[in-house]
Amino acid sequence: MTELLRKAIAEIEKLPQDKQNEIASRLLAELEQESEKLLLEQLASTQAVVWSPYEAHEAAQTLSELLTAAKQEDNA
């Protein structure tokens, strides 16, 4: 924790509880927005690969066989 943050928290501790909660709520909302913003930036810079069974017939068939086998095991 930085010294500036320590000072801020020390000052906030002097305030009434309702004011502390108000500041904490605003701070948490700001942190959540920053987190969401960072995630969106990461997603924007990432190239997503979407798998489709329509383009991978062997994989789709294998998955289908595995699901069928699993279902049969559950019914056994």
C-alpha positions in Angstrom: 0.0 0.0 0.0 1.3 3.4 -0.9 1.9 6.1 1.7 -0.7 8.3 0.0 -3.3 5.6 0.3 -2.4 5.0 3.9 -2.9 8.8 4.6 -6.3 8.7 2.8 -7.5 5.7 4.8 -6.3 7.3 8.0 -8.4 10.4 7.2 -11.4 8.3 6.2 -11.2 6.4 9.5 -11.8 9.7 11.3 -15.2 10.2 9.5 -18.6 9.0 10.8 -19.5 5.4 9.7 -22.1 6.5 7.1 -19.5 8.8 5.4 -17.0 5.9 5.5 -19.5 3.6 3.8 -20.3 6.3 1.2 -16.6 6.7 0.3 -16.1 3.0 0.3 -19.0 2.5 -2.1 -17.8 5.1 -4.5 -14.3 3.7 -4.4 -15.5 0.1 -5.0 -17.7 1.3 -7.9 -14.7 3.1 -9.4 -12.5 0.0 -9.1 -15.2 -2.1 -10.7 -15.4 0.3 -13.6 -11.7 0.1 -14.0 -11.7 -3.6 -13.9 -14.5 -3.8 -16.6 -12.6 -1.2 -18.7 -9.4 -3.3 -18.5 -11.3 -6.5 -19.5 -13.0 -4.8 -22.4 -9.6 -3.5 -23.6 -8.1 -7.0 -23.3 -11.0 -8.4 -25.3 -10.7 -5.8 -27.9 -7.0 -6.6 -28.4 -7.6 -10.4 -28.6 -8.6 -12.3 -31.6 -11.3 -14.8 -30.7 -11.5 -18.2 -32.2 -14.9 -19.7 -32.4 -15.2 -23.5 -32.9 -18.1 -24.8 -34.8 -19.1 -28.4 -35.2 -20.2 -27.6 -38.7 -16.6 -27.1 -39.7 -15.1 -29.9 -37.8 -17.0 -33.1 -38.6 -14.6 -35.5 -37.0 -14.5 -33.6 -33.7 -18.3 -33.3 -33.7 -18.6 -37.0 -34.3 -16.2 -37.8 -31.5 -18.0 -35.5 -29.1 -21.3 -37.1 -30.0 -19.9 -40.5 -29.4 -18.5 -39.5 -26.0 -21.8 -38.0 -25.0 -23.7 -41.1 -26.1 -21.3 -43.3 -24.1 -21.6 -41.1 -21.0 -25.4 -41.2 -21.3 -25.3 -45.0 -21.6 -23.1 -45.3 -18.5 -25.6 -43.2 -16.5 -28.4 -45.5 -17.6 -26.5 -48.7 -16.8 
